[in-house]
Amino acid sequence: MCKMPEDTEPSVVVSQPFEEAKIVDWPTKITVSADELAKRSRPIRLFNNPSWLKAIGNDQPKSEVFTNSMVTEWLPYLSNLVEKEVLKVNREGADIFMTQHGLYMVSPGLFDKFGDEIASKLEQVLASNSFTLARSPDTPYTQMIDTSSGEVLEGILLAVRMYINEEAIPNYPTLKLT
C-alpha cells in the first residue's frame, strides 16, 4: 500500500460553528516501487462492461501512465483517508464504493468532504483522466443504483482498484450501473 507519511494526519477546518468540517490537506506525491505502481496503474478491463461505458480522458502512452497524478497522488491520498476512517467505503452512507466496474465515488457526497480548492482540483483530475469511465465524453458522471434500497446515485467511476493495507477492497455487491 502506498502510505502517506505517518506524521501527517488529515487536517480539517470548520469555518462556521454548525458547518461540517472539511478536509484541507493536499495529497502528497508518493514514491512506490515500479512493480507496485504498475499493479495499481493497470486499468480494470472487464468483459461485462456495457458497450456505452468508455474512458473519457485522453489515452496516454504507457510511459505517461506512471506519472499520472491519479495513480501517484490521488488514489494513495484517498486510500489513506479511508485507512484513517476519515472517509467511509463500501457501507451505508459511504461516498466511495468498489464495484465490479471499478472505484465509484459518489458526487457531490465525496467532494463535499473537502475544502473547495481540493474538491475542485480532484474533480478536474477526474474529468480529464484516462481511468474515468462514463456514458459520454461530455460529462464524467455515471449513475448507479443500489439494488438493495433502490437508491440511485450519481458519481464518477474509475477503472481502478483501491487498496487498503495492501489488500484490494472487495466489490460492493448491490451497486449496479443504471
Residue, then its C-alpha position, 0 to 999 in steps of 0.5 A: m500500500c502506498k502510505m502517506p507519511e505517518d506524521t501527517e494526519p488529515s487536517v480539517v477546518v470548520s469555518q462556521p460553528f454548525e458547518e461540517a468540517k472539511i478536509v484541507d490537506w493536499p495529497t502528497k506525491i508518493t514514491v512506490s516501487a515500479d512493480e507496485l505502481a504498475k499493479r495499481s496503474r493497470p486499468i480494470r478491463l472487464f468483459n461485462n462492461p456495457s458497450w456505452l461505458k468508455a474512458i473519457g480522458n485522453d489515452q496516454p502512452k504507457s510511459e505517461v501512465f506512471t506519472n499520472s497524478m491519479v495513480t501517484e497522488w490521488l488514489p494513495y491520498l484517498s486510500n489513506l483517508v479511508e485507512k484513517e476512517v476519515l472517509k467511509v467505503n463500501r457501507e451505508g452512507a459511504d461516498i466511495f464504493m468498489t464495484q465490479h466496474g471499478l472505484y465509484m465515488v459518489s458526487p457531490g457526497l465525496f467532494d463535499k468532504f473537502g475544502d473547495e480548492i481540493a474538491s475542485k482540483l480532484e474533480q478536474v483530475l477526474a474529468s480529464n483522466s484516462f481511468t474515468l469511465a462514463r456514458s459520454p465524453d461530455t460529462p464524467y458522471t455515471q449513475m448507479i443504483d443500489t439494488s438493495s434500497g433502490e437508491v440511485l446515485e450519481g458519481i464518477l467511476l474509475a477503472v481502478r482498484m483501491y487498496i487498503n493495507e495492501e489488500a484490494i477492497p472487495n466489490y460492493p455487491t448491490l451497486k449496479l450501473t443504471 
